Structure formats: structure tokens, C-alpha cells
Amino acid sequence: MLNAQLTLRLGITSARDLFALDGVDFQLRDLIQSGATNGPRLFLSGMGIHPMVMPELSNSEERITAMVQRANQVADHGADWLKIFATSGTADDLTGEKIYSFEEIKAATDTAHARGLKVALHAYGPSAVPDAIRAGVDSIEHAVDVDDATLKAWAASGIPYVPTIDHNRYYADYRAEYGYNEAVADELQAFTQRNVEMLRRAHRAGIPIVFGSDAVMSMFGENTLELEWFVQAGLTPAEILQAATVKPAKLLGQEEQLGRIAPGYQADLIAVDGNPLQDITAVSRRVAWVMRAGKVVNMD
């Protein structure tokens, strides 16, 4: 609950949680909706399609069947999203090796869409991105080193890119907490720069950019530092604000309720110290007041 409260105090009034164990994300969503605790309104996937919950199968037809079954299970559990972990890679694992075929990704995506879910695809490297585009997923997370031809196809598809840069910085800065040595920290820092360069190229290509922190473990409360990497990648403050408001609202399918200050929209407002159109750190570091759905948030 504390992580939800810390996130809300940053001015994040809506959030996706795309991986959590033992249903704790659904329990938290219920607590927030009931008013038992403060937090952002949550859009959830649960564990999604991840090797740790999928059977080890070699037969292609069986693998596709398993993907469809898992997508239906996620929908039955009350999720809003299906997350497909299409490559390896997380924390100190920066490999980005492909796990699922196009046919498998497509089958899971079509099933999720038929059940009213959106699909986020985890791709640490470039290997799964072409398949994700062809399959018609709704967002691509983390990807780096994508070639120019794929970038062009990605831009034409309109699928948003959620770069999630800062969590790699966090892993490196707090390497002792995770048991990482200096070599791992160096690799994480190098990956962070690849991520920035990828964001720069994606932005220039015209791919929609959406803010997402991929906040991990004790990172909550630093989620919005992600926005400062967007400056390094060449986005203007106005573009960054759009990446944190109207564009994620559209990605969530909530563009008629969230992301704008307008009649009929949720009264989600923040006050900051400074002009965010001149300095984005006014949003990333100096939020002084938050209102969610018309209720002022306790900032203590």
C-alpha cells in the first residue's frame, strides 16, 4: 500500500501494473477502489504470459494452444491487460533473447483483444519487435537497438513505445541492495544509454512515446525521474507532458475520462513548483499538491 501512496503523491493518478505475484495487484486495486487506501487507479495484467507460468512445450501447436489458454485465464481473472514476456531480460539480465514465435504472440494477442484486453509486449532487445508490430499489440515496452526498417514499420503501426529507462539507473545505483557487482552496474549504465538512444530514434521516427517507470521493489517515489531521460533524448517539455497525460490516457482506452482538464473528465490535477514547460523537473521532482478524482491527496 505504501508503494501506491508514494506513487500517487508524485502526481501519478493512474497507472498500469504489468507484473505482480500472488494477485497482490488485484487486492491493491480493490483496496484503492473501496477507499481503504490511497493510490492511483490501476490497470492490471497480473503475471501475464511469462515463462515461469507457462508449460515447457516443444510442439508448435501445443505452444499456441497454451498461449490462448493463458490469455483466457488472464482475462477470466479480471485483468485489463495481457502482458507477453516475448524476450528474456530484466534486472541484471540484459540479453533480450526471443522466447515466443510470431504465431504464438499473434494467437495470444487475438485472444486478448477478443476478450476486451489490451496487450503489452516485453521486449528487452529488438528480436521480438517485428513480430509485435505484425501481431498488433497495443504497446511495446523497454526495447532497444531496433533497426531503421523496423522503426519505420513501428511508426506506421502507431503502437506506442514505453521506454522505461530509469529503472536500469536505479538497479545500478542501488546495486548493493540487489547484490550486483561493479561489472553488472557498468552493464546497466551502458544499457541505460542504449535505451536513451533508442528513445531518441523512436521519437524522430514519429513513434508515439508514453511514460512508464517500470518501478521496481523500493523504487516507488522515484517513478517520475524517468521523465528527465526524455529531455536527454530530445523531447521538448510539452512533448514530455503529453507523454505523461494525453498519450497514456489514450493507451489505456480512457481518453474520454483521463489525461485532460476538461468538462466531463476526472478531476485529476497537480500543482508544481515551477513552470514545467520550461523545466520538466517541476513535475519530476517538485510536485506540491495532488488531486485525484476531485479529492485532495494527503502528501504527508
N, C-alpha and C positions, 0 to 999 in steps of 0.2 A: 504493500500500500504506500509505503514511503516513496518508492520509485515513481509511482503515479503522481503523488503530490509534488515531488520535485520537478517532474516534467511539466505539470500544469503551471507551476509558479514561474516557469520560463516563458509562459505565454503560448505554450502548445496546447490548444484546446481540443484537438482531435488528433488521433494517432493510429497507425497500424502496428500491431504486434504480430510478426510473421513467424515466430517460433517460440514456443514455451512448452515446458514439460508438465505432465500430470494434470493438465486442464486448469492450471492456476490462472491463465489469462482469462478464461471464461468466468471463473469465480470472481476475479477482479472486476470484469465488466459488469457482472451482476451487482456487486457491491457499489460501484460508481453509479449505476443506473438507479439503484434504490435510495441513493443519498447517504449510504452508510459511511462512505469515504469520498474524498475529493480526488479528481483525476480527469484526464481527457476522456472524451467519448472515444471508445475503442472499436476498431475494425480488425477482426481476428482471423487467423488461419489455423491456430493450433500447430501441431507438428508438421502438417502438410505431407508432402511426398519426400521422404528423406531415407537414405539407405538404412538407417538404424531401425526403421519401422516397416521396411519393405522386405519381402521374401527374396532369398537368393535364387534366382532362376536363370537358366541359360536359353531356354526356348523362347523365341521372339513372341509368339502368340500368347504364351503364358505370361510373359512380362507385360504385354499390352493389357491383358485381362486384369492383371494385378494393379496396374496403374488406374484403370477405370474403377475397379472396386475401391481402391483407396480414395480416389476423388469423391466417390459417392459417400464413403464413410465420413470424410471431412465435412461434406455438405449436411449429412444427417446429424452431425454433432452441433450444428448451428453456426458454422463459420461463415464469414463474409468473403473470405479469400481462400484460394488454394495456392500454397507456395510449393514450387517444384525446385528441389535442390539438384539442378541439372549438371553441376560440376562439383568436384571437390573444392575445398578451400574455405577456411575460416580461422580466425585467431592466428596462430603461427604457421598454419598450413596455407601456403600461397600457391599451390600447384595449379588449380583450375583445370583439372583433368575431367573430360566429359564422362558422365555417368549414364545418361539416358539418351536413346536414339530419337530422331525426329518423330518417328511413328509413335513412340511411347509418349513423348511430350504432347503431340497433337491429340492423341486419344484422351489424355488426362485433361487437356485444355478444353476440348469439345465437351467432355462430360461436365466439367465445372461450369462452363458457360450455360449448358442446358439446365443446370441446377440453380442458376442465378448467381453463381460465384464469379468473382474476378480472379485472375491468375497472375501471380508474381513469380518471376523466374530468377533463381540464384545462379549467377554465372561469374565466377571469380576471374576467369580468363576469357578469351574470345571464342573458345571452341563451340559453345552452345548457342551463341548469339544468332547465327543464321537460322538455326532450327527454331529458335524462339520467335523470330520475326515471321517465318513461314507458318508457324503454328498459330500465330495471332494472340500471343499472350498480352496482358494488359500493362505490365511493367517489367523492366529488366533491371536487376539490382547488381551493383558492385563492378560490373565488367570493366576490364582494361585491355589495352593492346588490340583493339578491334581494327581491322584493315579498312582502307578507304572505300572499297566497293561495298562492304557490309554496312559501313556508316551511311552511305548513300541510300541503301535499301531501308535501313533503320529509319532514317529521316522521312522517307516516303511513306513508311508504315504509320507514323505518328505515335508510335509506342514510347511512352516516357522512359527516361533514364534516371534512376535513383543512385547516385554515385557512392554514397556512404564512405566518405574519405576519412573523417576524423577518428573513427573508432580504431583505425590502424595506428594513428598517432597515440591514442590512449593506451593501446596494448604496449607500445614501445616505451612510453613514459612511465608506465606502472609495471614494467617487466618483472620486478621482484614479486609483485602480487601474484603473477601468473607463473613464476618460476622460469622465465625466459632469460637467456644469457645475452651478452652484448651482440653476438653474431645474429641472433634472432631479431633483436631490436634494430640492428642495421638493415636487415631484410625488410622489416615492417616499414621503416622510414623510406626505403627505396620504393616499396610498393605504393606508399602514400604519394610520392612524386609521380609515379606512373598513373595513378588514379587522377591526380590533378591534370596531367597532360591529356588523359582520356576525356575528362570533362571539358577541357578547352576545345578539343577537336569535335566533340559531340555538340557543343554549343555553336561552334562555327558552322557545323553541318546542318543546323536547324532542328536538331532533335529536342523535343520538349524535356526540360530539366525539372525534376521535382526533388525537394528537400526531404531527406530521411537520414536519421542519425545512425541507425543500427546500434543504438546504445546498448552496451553490454554490462553485465554484472554491476559494478559500482559506478558506472559512467553517468548514470542519471543525475541530472543537474548540470551537465556539460553538453547536453544534446545540441544546443543551438550554436556551439562553436563550429559546427560543420559549415555554417554559412560563411565563415571567414575564408575557407578554402575556395569558395565560389568567386571571391574577389580575386584571388591569385589566378584563377582560371579565366579571368577576363570578363565575367558578368558584371553588369552595372548594378548599383544598389536597387534600382527599380526592377530589374530582371530578377534579382535575388528575392525581393519581396514577393514578386509574382510566383516564384518557385516555392515559396513557403505559404502561399494563401490560395489564390485562384486555381493554380495548376493542380495542387494536391486535392483540392475540393472536387475538381473535375475527375481526377483519377479515382477518387473514392465513389464517384457517382452521386456526389452531394452538391453539385454546382448550383442547385436552386435553393440551397439552405445554408451553405458554408462558404467561407473564403472572401466574402464581400461585406461591406457595410451598406445595407440597402433595406428598404421595406420588405418584410416577409422573411428575412434571413435571421438565423440565430444571432443573438446579441453577444457575439464573441469579440471582445475589444481588449487592447493592451495600451498602456501608456509607458513611454520610454524616456530616458534622459538623453536628449539629443535629437538630431534630425537623421533618420535612417536613410533618407535619400542622398545624404552626403557621407554618412559613416555607418556602415552596417553593424558595427559593434554596439550601436544604440539598441539594437534588437538582440544581438548575440550575448551581450554582457550587462546591459543596463535596463532591464525591464523592471519598472517600479510598481505597476498595478495591472491586475488581470481581471477581466470579467468573462465568465463562461455562461452562456445561455441566460444572460441577464442577471447573474448572481456574482457579486464581487468575491474574489478568491482571497482567503487568508494567506498572506505572504510570510507569516512568521514561522 
